[in-house]
Amino acid sequence: MLNKVVIFGVGLIGGSFARALKQAGAVGHVVGMGRSPAPLARALELGIIDSVGADLAEALRGADLVLLAAPVAQTERILAALRPHLQPGTVVSDAGSTKGDVVAAARRALGGKLAQFVPGHPIAGRESNGPDAAIVDLYQGRKTVLTPLAENAAADVERVAAAWRACGAVIHRLTPAEHDRVFAAVSHLPHLLAYALVDDIANKAHADLLFQYAASGFRDFTRIAGSSPEMWRDISLANQAALLGELDAYMAQLTGLRAMLAAGDGAAIEAVYANAQRARQQWGAAIEAAEAPQPTDQAE
């Protein structure tokens, strides 16, 4: 039972975290913090949070856990503001989609209080944003990756893990570097591609005609282009090196496919498609097999 949780950012990620903790009876009081009053007022109206933190020192007093669910570019500023008021018994975590930059920001901002920061990343989301998008079961059966620091106490890591388990998540652990390499390939690159495709079509002279005939394939491929541009701008820049590597590899793949298409090499094109189909089907089957929540932490 967490007596008091403070959440910076009460939209989809932070709001769903609060809803799930409340549903599980795992928190006594949730304090919402943020840059804009309107989302905080809406979160209070919806019952996502119990109060709005007007004063940072008061909000942090007696807090068991602080979650940063704001865009990753805000991490250092928020942590620096927290540091003077951070009590020894409070653990801080984040929900950022990149970890190397977040850890570096924490080292700069927290100094001697770094041990109280346990980096994390829930692998869940929707294309909608804001408090109204928050749902109680967003994390049910989904992975949450923790990237603990050498300075972290085991009990503090477990506090963060237990909070996510209460939300229905399955805990995995990676190093920050492993995390950023993995998610550059399977999350950050797909978002970049979806945004690029929709932007390309939207800028064509006959965009209205193209969108008129776009159907389920286009919808499924581009769903994530409805996500927050600010958040994904920050993620793209924060994981720049790994994302550039994945983008270069993908461009080489496209160049190869273009050469096959230009040459009319149907057999080569079909081989690429067939390999992709097999891999996609195997991945889908593995996801279905792992849908039931697992009782113990898993290494990924």
C-alpha positions in Angstrom: 0.0 0.0 0.0 1.4 3.4 -1.1 0.1 6.1 1.2 0.9 8.9 -1.2 1.9 9.0 -4.9 2.8 12.2 -6.8 2.5 12.1 -10.6 4.0 14.7 -12.9 1.8 14.5 -16.1 -1.7 13.2 -15.6 -2.5 12.2 -19.2 -2.6 8.8 -20.8 0.4 7.3 -19.0 0.3 9.0 -15.6 -3.5 9.0 -15.5 -3.7 5.3 -16.3 -1.1 4.6 -13.6 -3.2 6.5 -11.1 -6.5 4.8 -12.2 -4.9 1.3 -12.0 -3.4 1.9 -8.5 -6.8 3.2 -7.3 -8.6 0.2 -8.8 -6.2 -2.1 -7.1 -6.6 -0.4 -3.7 -2.8 0.2 -3.8 -2.7 3.9 -3.0 -4.2 6.2 -0.4 -3.8 9.6 -2.1 -2.7 10.7 -5.5 -1.3 14.2 -6.1 -1.2 15.5 -9.7 1.4 18.0 -10.9 1.9 19.5 -14.3 2.7 22.6 -16.5 -0.9 23.4 -17.3 -3.9 23.8 -15.0 -6.6 22.6 -17.4 -5.4 18.9 -17.6 -5.0 18.9 -13.8 -8.5 20.2 -13.2 -9.9 17.6 -15.6 -8.0 14.8 -13.9 -9.4 16.0 -10.6 -12.9 16.1 -12.0 -12.5 12.6 -13.4 -11.3 11.2 -10.1 -7.9 10.3 -11.5 -6.1 12.3 -8.8 -7.2 13.3 -5.4 -5.6 16.8 -5.3 -3.6 19.2 -7.4 -0.1 20.0 -6.0 0.2 23.7 -5.9 3.3 23.7 -3.7 6.1 21.3 -4.5 7.5 20.9 -1.0 4.0 20.2 0.4 3.2 17.7 -2.5 6.4 15.7 -1.8 6.0 15.7 2.0 5.4 12.1 3.0 5.3 10.8 -0.6 6.2 7.1 -1.1 6.6 7.3 -4.8 6.9 10.0 -7.5 6.3 9.2 -11.1 7.5 11.4 -14.0 5.0 10.8 -16.8 6.0 14.0 -18.7 7.9 14.3 -22.0 11.5 13.1 -21.6 12.9 16.5 -22.4 11.3 17.8 -19.2 13.0 15.2 -17.0 16.1 17.2 -15.9 14.1 20.3 -15.0 11.6 18.3 -13.0 14.2 16.4 -11.1 16.2 19.5 -10.3 13.1 21.1 -8.9 12.4 18.0 -6.8 15.9 17.6 -5.3 15.6 20.2 -2.5 12.3 18.7 -1.3 13.1 15.0 -1.8 12.9 13.2 1.5 14.9 10.1 2.2 11.9 7.8 2.2 10.7 8.8 -1.3 11.4 6.9 -4.4 11.3 8.6 -7.8 10.7 6.8 -11.1 9.8 7.8 -14.7 7.9 6.4 -17.6 10.1 7.8 -20.4 10.6 5.9 -23.7 14.4 6.5 -23.6 16.7 5.7 -20.7 20.3 6.7 -21.5 19.4 10.4 -21.6 17.1 10.1 -18.6 19.8 8.5 -16.5 22.3 11.2 -17.5 19.8 13.9 -16.6 19.1 12.3 -13.3 22.8 12.2 -12.5 23.1 15.9 -13.2 20.0 17.0 -11.4 19.9 14.8 -8.4 23.5 14.5 -7.4 23.8 12.8 -4.0 20.1 11.8 -4.2 20.6 9.8 -7.4 20.1 6.5 -5.5 16.4 7.4 -5.0 15.7 7.4 -8.7 14.7 4.1 -10.4 14.3 4.5 -14.2 11.4 2.7 -15.8 9.3 2.5 -19.0 5.8 1.0 -19.3 5.4 -0.6 -22.7 1.8 0.4 -23.4 0.1 3.3 -25.0 -2.7 4.5 -27.3 -2.8 7.2 -29.9 -5.0 9.5 -27.8 -3.7 11.9 -25.1 -4.8 13.8 -22.0 -6.6 12.8 -18.9 -9.7 11.6 -20.8 -7.6 9.0 -22.6 -6.5 7.4 -19.2 -7.9 3.9 -18.7 -7.7 1.5 -15.8 -6.5 -1.5 -17.7 -3.8 0.1 -19.9 -1.0 -1.9 -18.3 -2.8 -5.1 -17.7 -0.6 -7.9 -19.0 1.8 -5.5 -20.5 5.6 -5.2 -19.9 7.1 -2.5 -17.8 10.9 -2.4 -18.2 13.0 -1.2 -15.3 16.6 -0.2 -15.8 17.9 0.0 -12.2 21.1 1.9 -11.4 24.0 0.5 -9.4 23.2 3.1 -6.8 19.6 1.9 -6.2 18.7 0.0 -3.1 16.9 -3.3 -3.8 14.0 -2.2 -1.7 13.5 0.9 -3.8 13.6 -1.0 -7.0 11.0 -3.4 -5.6 8.7 -0.5 -4.5 8.6 0.7 -8.1 8.2 -2.9 -9.5 5.4 -3.6 -7.0 3.5 -0.4 -8.0 3.6 -1.5 -11.7 2.5 -5.0 -10.7 -0.5 -3.6 -8.9 -1.4 -2.0 -12.3 -1.3 -5.5 -13.9 2.1 -5.1 -15.5 4.8 -7.8 -15.9 8.3 -6.5 -14.9 11.3 -6.9 -17.2 14.8 -5.6 -16.6 17.4 -4.2 -19.0 20.3 -1.9 -18.8 19.7 1.6 -20.1 21.9 1.0 -23.2 20.1 -2.3 -24.0 16.7 -0.6 -23.6 17.6 2.2 -26.0 18.9 -0.1 -28.7 15.9 -2.3 -28.5 13.3 0.4 -28.6 15.0 2.3 -31.4 14.3 -0.7 -33.6 10.8 -1.7 -32.4 9.2 1.5 -31.3 11.0 4.7 -32.2 11.7 3.8 -35.9 8.0 2.7 -36.5 6.8 6.0 -35.1 9.2 8.0 -37.3 8.0 6.0 -40.4 4.3 6.4 -39.6 4.7 10.2 -39.1 6.8 10.4 -42.3 4.3 8.6 -44.4 1.2 10.6 -43.3 3.1 13.8 -43.6 4.2 12.9 -47.1 0.6 12.1 -48.2 -0.8 15.2 -46.5 1.6 17.4 -48.4 0.6 16.0 -51.8 -1.6 18.2 -54.1 -4.2 15.4 -54.2 -4.1 14.5 -50.5 -7.9 14.7 -50.1 -8.3 12.1 -52.8 -5.7 9.8 -51.3 -7.1 10.0 -47.8 -10.6 9.3 -49.3 -9.5 5.9 -50.4 -7.1 5.0 -47.6 -8.5 1.9 -45.8 -7.6 -0.5 -43.1 -4.1 -1.2 -44.2 -3.2 2.5 -44.1 -5.1 3.0 -40.8 -3.2 0.1 -39.1 0.2 1.2 -40.4 -0.3 4.8 -39.4 -2.2 4.6 -36.2 0.7 5.7 -34.1 1.0 8.9 -36.1 -1.9 10.1 -34.0 0.4 10.2 -30.9 1.8 13.3 -29.3 4.2 15.1 -31.6 5.9 16.8 -28.7 6.6 13.5 -26.9 7.8 11.8 -30.0 10.0 14.7 -31.0 11.7 14.4 -27.6 12.1 10.7 -27.9 13.5 10.9 -31.4 16.2 13.4 -30.3 16.9 11.7 -27.0 17.7 8.4 -28.8 19.3 10.0 -31.8 22.3 7.8 -32.2 20.5 4.5 -32.0 17.6 5.7 -34.1 19.9 7.0 -36.8 21.5 3.5 -36.9 18.1 1.8 -37.3 17.0 4.4 -39.9 20.1 3.8 -42.0 19.6 0.0 -41.9 15.9 0.5 -42.9 16.9 2.8 -45.8 19.3 0.2 -47.0 16.5 -2.3 -46.9 14.3 0.0 -48.9 17.1 0.6 -51.4 17.4 -3.1 -51.9 13.6 -3.5 -52.4 13.6 -0.6 -54.9 16.3 -2.4 -56.9 14.3 -5.6 -56.9 11.2 -3.7 -58.0 13.0 -1.8 -60.7 14.5 -5.1 -62.0 11.1 -6.8 -61.9 12.6 -9.5 -59.7 9.4 -11.0 -58.3 11.1 -14.0 -56.7 13.4 -11.7 -54.6 10.5 -9.5 -53.6 8.4 -12.5 -52.6 11.3 -13.9 -50.6 11.5 -10.7 -48.5 7.7 -10.7 -48.1 7.6 -14.3 -47.1 10.4 -13.9 -44.5 8.6 -10.9 -43.1 5.3 -12.9 -42.9 7.0 -15.8 -41.1 8.6 -13.4 -38.6 5.4 -11.5 -38.0 3.4 -14.7 -37.5 5.9 -16.1 -35.0 5.9 -12.8 -33.1 2.1 -12.7 -33.0 2.0 -16.3 -31.7 4.5 -15.5 -29.0 2.4 -12.5 -27.9 -0.7 -14.6 -27.7 1.1 -17.2 -25.7 2.3 -14.6 -23.2 -1.0 -12.8 -22.7 -1.6 -14.3 -19.3 0.1 -12.3 -16.5 3.3 -14.0 -15.2 3.8 -14.2 -11.4 7.6 -13.5 -11.4 9.9 -11.0 -12.9 11.3 -12.0 -16.3 14.6 -11.1 -18.0 14.3 -9.9 -21.6 
